[in-house]
């Protein structure tokens, strides 16, 4: 696949730009629709602009753009074969209304937390004021006691009773604020987890995968990366609808999760999955992935609604070992090329380092 740096060059005649836009959409497996065409036009017609620079960073090492990447750059785009509109991680209805998106939910939680923190600070400030006032009054009462005057003793008793009431009220406010802070803390942890998880399959999402790769690559244990792609997934959506396509995605996700065990499995975008293997060789990682492939290919699938046969469901994959010091894009680029080699070899195959030159 051509990198963004290769395609983002200055163009002259409009026919050259038109051809380059077609190549760009094909390289990234984006459907030819007005939104994607406009996005590609903006990138390629201004190769020195900030949008082209963002695309170059995301696609470093040959990684394809996804609908999520384009959305994060301020655009709405379809994914391969229109499947993204119903099957992509950021679709599926959850994000069609911005007010219901994970980002909106997180922003609401942050706002609530800020308000709770402000209330907590007010409560502590009020308690401090009450304590300072009590201290001054108590000192005045102590001086009066020294005069051994009965009226002063009565005053001190009244002062102590009033202060105890104030302290009790402040403690109740503080306890309520503490309980609310604990509730918000749990909700924030849940929201943070949701922001790193694919809502359809329950797997980690691309952002979580990238963070895990960064952490793992800083360690001493060997790591491998894998990219998997469901074979002929567009035809499943076209023939049976996106609801069936969603169930196929869940089947693949569960097979990968079960076979890969403690290794991180993520939905990378659309019908693509990624696996981060830690502490194993590329050959061992490929064998693990092939176990999942065989489990999926060996099952007979039927439509839930009619019990009619769905046909064979398979996926292909590419596995590559991460080399010390290299960026994620390089390792993922090799895995992507191995994935395409598996597709070219007939699909339903896992390719690893050494299978292609």
Secondary structure, 3 states (H helix, E strand, C coil): CCCHHHHCCCCCCHHHHHHHHHHHHHHCCCCCCHHHHHHHHHHHHCCCCHHHHHHHHHCCCCCCCCHHHHHHCCCCCCCHHHCHHHHCCCCCCCCCCHHHCHHHHHHHHHHHHHHHHHHHHHHHHHHHHHHHHHHHHHHHHHHHHHCCCHHHHHHHHHHHHHHHHHHHHHHHHHHHHHHHHHHHHHHHHHHHHHHCECCCCCCECHHHHHHHHHHHHCCCCCEEEEEEEECCHHHHHHHHCHHHHHHHHHHHHHHHHHHHCCCEEEEEECCEEEEEEECCCHHHHHHHHHHHHHHHHCCCEECCCCCCEEECCCEEEEEEECCCCCCHHHHHHHHHHHHHHHHHCCCCCEEECCCCC
